[in-house]
Amino acid sequence: MEINSIILRHVKMKLLNPFTTSVGTEDKEFVLAELKSKGG
């Protein structure tokens, strides 16, 4: 498979029911990767 393009997105979302520690309130962070090949 030949990859024509790669799109990376860094996403940070507020949680509906966040949990809090002594450090602070946590959000959800993750990376989405989109790969496009010659076949679609």
Buried (B, 14 or more C-beta within 10 A) or exposed (E): EEEEEEEEEEEEEEEEEEEEEEEEEEEEEEEEEEEEEEEE
